[in-house]
Amino acid sequence: MTCLILIGMMGAGKTTIGRELAKRRGVRFVDCDHEIIARTGVTIPTIFEIEGEAGFRRRETQVIDELTRESDIIIATGGGAVLDEKNREMLMQRGIVVYLNVAPQILWERTRNDRNRPLLNVENPRARIEELYAVRDPLYRQVADIIVDGGRCNPNSMVRQIEKVLPTLRKTTCIH
């Protein structure tokens, strides 16, 4: 196996799906956000507070660059990783990219009580999710080799769908 990269909005299930895929395939799993926290020793909201989003994004690009050079690894990126063109190029060139596409309403249900989401610390977080989705969805689709429409199905079902498609992968594939 090569590098398998999970992308999608915050709350899409990248970490949950990534951990299960890695366990089943016997490879290493790394969540980019958790890696940044481990390297800095502080939370993502703290990084945003001190360095702003731009500082966080620089750290994210560095982690993506390092991790996507490895093989036999499954990586969960942060939701905004695709905003940077350099990141998109690295993802497309260095691995198989799986977009976990989840509707904004479901993302809102999953993230509304999570205080570790700096981009949702706004007056109307639900509208913010919809705005972020509108900007990011085309970018996710641009880099994806596999698109899994998730949200209401359970993680094990999504994992099985991804595993079923991986051996036959030739071009972008949608799973509904």
N, C-alpha and C positions, 0 to 999 in steps of 0.2 A: 504494500500500500504506500501511497505517497502522502502528501499533506492534504488533509480534508479540513475545509474552513467553513464554519457556520456563520452566516450573516443574518441580520434582521433587526427589527426594532427592539427596544428594551421591553422585556416581558414576553418576547416571542418564544422563549424556551431553549435558547441556544446552549446554556449551561447544562440544563437537564438532559437535553438530547445528546449533547456532546459527551457528557459523562457516561451515558448508557452506551453510546456507540463505541467509545474507547474501551469500556469494560468488555463488551462483546467481541471486539476485534483484537484485544490484548495489546493496545497501544497507549501511549501517553496522551493525556488530555490537559490542555491549558486554556484557561479563560483569561483573555487579555486584560480585562479590568482587574481581576484578582492578581495577575502578575505585576501590574503597575502598583497596586497597593502593597504587595510584598516587597517590591524594589524600593519604594519611597518610605514605607513605614507609616503612611497616613491614608485616610479615606479619600475617595474620589471627590466628595464635596469639599474637603480641605484643599485638595489640589486646585479645584475650580476657584475657591476663595482666594488662594494665594497667587496662583499663576494664571487664572482665567481659563476659559475654554481653549484658547490658543496654546497655552502651556500644556494642558492635558493632551491635546491633539498631537503635539510634538512627541510627547512620551509614548503615546499610542502608536505612532508611526514607527518609532524605534523598536518597540516590542514586536510589532507585526513584521518588520524587516528581519529581525533575528529569528522569530519562530517559524516563519514561512520558508526559511532555509533548511529546516529539519525535515526528515522523512519519518514515516511511521508516527505521525502525530495528528491529533484532532484539535483544532483551535476554534474557540468561540470569540469572535471579535466584539467590540463594543458597538452599539447601535449606530453611532455616527462615523465609524471607521471609513465608510464608503464616500464620505464627503470630500476627502482628499484624493486628488487624481493619482498621486504617487501610490497611495494605498490600493486604489482600485487596480492599477497596473500590476502591483506585486501579487495581489490576490489572484488575478486572472492568469498570470504567468507561472505562479509557483504552486498552485494546488487545484483541487477540485472544490468548487464553491457551491455550497448549499444554502439557498435563501429560504428561511422559515417565514413564510408570509402569513401574518395574523392580522385580522381586521382591527382597526383602531378601537372599536367598542370593547373588544376582548382585551386588548392591551391596557385600556383604561381600567377595566375590572381587575386585572392582575397587578397593576402598579399603583393604584390610587392610595394605598396605605404605606407605600415604601418611601421613607424619608431620605434614602441614599441616592436619589435621582435628581441631581442638581438642575437638569433642564426642565424638570416638572415643578420646581419651586417658583411657580408663577400664580397669578390670580386665578386663571382658568386652565388647570392642567389638562383637562379633557380636550379642550380646543388646541392646546399645544401639541398633544399627541397627534391629532388630526393634521396639524400643520407639518410636523416632522415627517409623518407618513407620506404626505403629498410630495414633499421634497425628496425623500429618500427612496421611496418605492421604485422609481425609474432607475436609480443608481444601483439598487440591489439587483434589479432585473438585468441591467447591463453586464454585471460581472458574474451572474449565476450560471452554473452548469446544470443545476437541478433546482427547481422551485417546488417547495412543498407547501401546499395550502393547509395550514394548521389552525389551531385555535380550539376547536371543540373536540378533536380526537385526542386520545391519550398519548403520552410520550412514547410508549412501547410500540404503538401502531405507527407513529411517525418514523421511529427508528427502523422498523421492518420495511416501510415504504422506501426509505433511503437505501437500505442494504439491498433491496431487490433491484433497484435501478443502477447502483454503482458498477456491477460487472458489465452492463450493457451500454455504459455511457459513451456516447459519440458526440452529442451536441446538447444544447439546453433542453431539459426535459421538465415538463410540468406534471405534478402529481396532485390530483384533486381528491 
